[in-house]
């Protein structure tokens, strides 16, 4: 089995706290106890780096801070951590986006990954001045990525598509290395774009058998597009890891108790307006009720009651969560993009509990291990006297 990779999350979507911070997919973020400041986000980023996470996902949309600017401000307070920057193609010209990515990559020392988010909510897109419908947005995204990746390869690009045009475009400062493209989506249009352009296809945390179906779906599409074996697979989940299963489920119960019926009704009404197929699948898992939320052993759908997008969490002891991760790995998942409430503390529960368990199983190793300190032979000295 291949070595697994783990990423964390930067809560620029209104901040962080000891309750579920809702929002996303056209729903405004709820108030959080900890603001999304450079100081606090820097704490989260440095902790993720120290614990062995590879990168930190930073969201995009009207409900959060801008991901490019936020992560550029955090790069100087970290050393190794990469930033998985979510951005929406079409809101920026392809040449400018290619140039921005090149600048970011070269000035950060190769620490940029790109999460391409086409945009699932027409009403939110219109806030940004984008009036295309969903199918048109995916068609434009395909054109966008074709131009950007050609520029990154050093080609001189003249392109006249249905949505985008460039003429004699050449990128002077190419990114080194080329940023990898992470891409998600459950619609047929999303699958076609992922098959053509994604380095990593991301899915939200559905039960393993449903994830297997999506992996096989994208693998076939990629093979049909001439990219067999060129797409890796990742999953976006929350996590509640504790020393014991009882302690983990007690924490899930505490989070659930902090979610009011009124909040569920309001947020669910907003999320049901989403055009995202993936969001509809998340809503099917929680059904808008606090009942029967363990949808697979140690997989809990409570977060999705009030949060758009990723709505499930792995809940359990370190060994139980490691077991669930192995189930996902068995169906083709190589990368895990995780988060938890609060993000600072939960990074330590997972990083100091689950990651060592996975290391013992030979499934993970720290990307930048710290050398052990040399022992001082005080014991031998005492024995001689």
WOPELIN-V565416 format. One record per residue. N is the residue number from 1. RES is the residue in one small letter. OMEGA is omega as a letter, one per 30 degrees, with the letter a starting at -180 (* if undefined). Layout:
n->[N/N]
res->[RES/RES]
omega->[OMEGA/OMEGA]
//
This chain:
n->[1/2/3/4/5/6/7/8/9/10/11/12/13/14/15/16/17/18/19/20/21/22/23/24/25/26/27/28/29/30/31/32/33/34/35/36/37/38/39/40/41/42/43/44/45/46/47/48/49/50/51/52/53/54/55/56/57/58/59/60/61/62/63/64/65/66/67/68/69/70/71/72/73/74/75/76/77/78/79/80/81/82/83/84/85/86/87/88/89/90/91/92/93/94/95/96/97/98/99/100/101/102/103/104/105/106/107/108/109/110/111/112/113/114/115/116/117/118/119/120/121/122/123/124/125/126/127/128/129/130/131/132/133/134/135/136/137/138/139/140/141/142/143/144/145/146/147/148/149/150/151/152/153/154/155/156/157/158/159/160/161/162/163/164/165/166/167/168/169/170/171/172/173/174/175/176/177/178/179/180/181/182/183/184/185/186/187/188/189/190/191/192/193/194/195/196/197/198/199/200/201/202/203/204/205/206/207/208/209/210/211/212/213/214/215/216/217/218/219/220/221/222/223/224/225/226/227/228/229/230/231/232/233/234/235/236/237/238/239/240/241/242/243/244/245/246/247/248/249/250/251/252/253/254/255/256/257/258/259/260/261/262/263/264/265/266/267/268/269/270/271/272/273/274/275/276/277/278/279/280/281/282/283/284/285/286/287/288/289/290/291/292/293/294/295/296/297/298/299/300/301/302/303/304/305/306/307/308/309/310/311/312/313/314/315/316/317/318/319/320/321/322/323/324/325/326/327/328/329/330/331/332/333/334/335/336/337/338/339/340/341/342/343/344/345/346/347/348/349/350/351/352/353/354/355/356/357/358/359/360/361/362/363/364/365/366/367/368/369/370/371/372/373/374/375/376/377/378/379/380/381/382/383/384/385]
res->[x/x/x/x/x/x/x/x/x/x/x/x/x/x/x/x/x/x/x/x/x/x/x/x/x/x/x/x/x/x/x/x/x/x/x/x/x/x/x/x/x/x/x/x/x/x/x/x/x/x/x/x/x/x/x/x/x/x/x/x/x/x/x/x/x/x/x/x/x/x/x/x/x/x/x/x/x/x/x/x/x/x/x/x/x/x/x/x/x/x/x/x/x/x/x/x/x/x/x/x/x/x/x/x/x/x/x/x/x/x/x/x/x/x/x/x/x/x/x/x/x/x/x/x/x/x/x/x/x/x/x/x/x/x/x/x/x/x/x/x/x/x/x/x/x/x/x/x/x/x/x/x/x/x/x/x/x/x/x/x/x/x/x/x/x/x/x/x/x/x/x/x/x/x/x/x/x/x/x/x/x/x/x/x/x/x/x/x/x/x/x/x/x/x/x/x/x/x/x/x/x/x/x/x/x/x/x/x/x/x/x/x/x/x/x/x/x/x/x/x/x/x/x/x/x/x/x/x/x/x/x/x/x/x/x/x/x/x/x/x/x/x/x/x/x/x/x/x/x/x/x/x/x/x/x/x/x/x/x/x/x/x/x/x/x/x/x/x/x/x/x/x/x/x/x/x/x/x/x/x/x/x/x/x/x/x/x/x/x/x/x/x/x/x/x/x/x/x/x/x/x/x/x/x/x/x/x/x/x/x/x/x/x/x/x/x/x/x/x/x/x/x/x/x/x/x/x/x/x/x/x/x/x/x/x/x/x/x/x/x/x/x/x/x/x/x/x/x/x/x/x/x/x/x/x/x/x/x/x/x/x/x/x/x/x/x/x/x/x/x/x/x/x/x/x/x/x/x/x/x/x/x/x/x/x]
omega->[a/l/a/a/a/l/l/a/l/a/l/a/l/l/a/l/a/l/l/l/a/l/l/l/l/l/a/a/l/a/l/a/a/a/l/a/l/l/a/l/l/l/a/a/a/l/l/l/a/a/l/l/a/a/l/l/l/a/l/l/a/a/a/l/l/a/l/a/a/a/l/l/a/a/a/a/l/a/a/a/l/l/l/a/l/l/a/l/a/l/l/l/a/l/l/l/l/l/l/l/l/l/a/a/a/a/l/a/l/a/a/l/a/l/a/a/a/a/a/a/a/a/l/l/a/l/l/a/a/a/l/l/a/a/l/l/l/l/l/l/l/l/a/a/l/l/a/a/l/l/l/l/a/a/l/a/l/a/l/a/l/a/a/l/l/a/l/a/l/a/a/a/a/l/l/f/l/l/l/a/l/a/l/l/a/l/l/l/l/l/a/a/l/a/a/a/a/l/l/l/a/l/l/a/l/l/a/a/l/l/l/a/l/l/a/l/a/l/l/l/l/l/l/l/l/a/a/l/a/a/l/a/l/a/a/a/l/a/l/a/l/l/a/l/a/a/l/a/l/l/l/l/l/l/a/l/l/l/a/l/l/l/l/a/a/a/l/l/l/a/l/l/a/l/a/l/l/l/l/l/l/a/l/a/a/l/l/a/l/a/l/a/l/a/l/a/l/l/a/a/a/a/a/l/a/l/l/a/a/a/a/a/l/a/l/l/l/a/a/l/l/l/a/l/l/l/l/l/a/l/l/a/l/a/a/l/a/l/l/a/f/a/l/a/a/l/l/l/a/a/a/a/a/a/l/l/l/l/l/l/l/a/a/l/a/a/l/a/l/l/l/l/l/l/l/a/l/a/a/l/l/a/a/a/*]
//
